């Protein structure tokens, strides 16, 4: 019986030194880097098979994003479609326009009136209720992928609101959260 390939490990081995250099250049914490690698593996293990296949396709053509066939569009969900389902309904139009890369501006949950343009995220695992749900986001990305379109979310991991669990933990005296 043929040994099953460990795609995650192959990709990690290929890029580990670059990841290490970039990560440690920012944070200079080997323990945190090892934690980061563990989280990568955990996330990959939980990744849907359809996304793993997409990963393999992109790995086979590492310069895919440099193609002159790439046409991206940045949009604010609420201004373009009203909500995520509205954007999904407009995918045929975007496809007709040749768009194959959709860059969605901040749409994660953030406190009303203190959202910093959507970058003061209170929950990285929740879409703003006025825009939809995580299921709606998953349906939109699936519909994009079926049309050969890529999706990117615009968010910055180290920008959180004072309502995010990390900020609350830091304010309560959690030394680990204060050092993040």
PyMOL commands that set and color helices and strands:
alter all, ss='L'
color gray80, all
select helices_A, chain A and resi 7-27+30-46+49-60+64-66+77-80+84-89+91-96+116-118+134-146+165-171+175-178
alter helices_A, ss='H'
color red, helices_A
select strands_A, chain A and resi 72-75+101-104+108-110+121-127+150-153
alter strands_A, ss='S'
color yellow, strands_A
deselect
rebuild
show_as cartoon
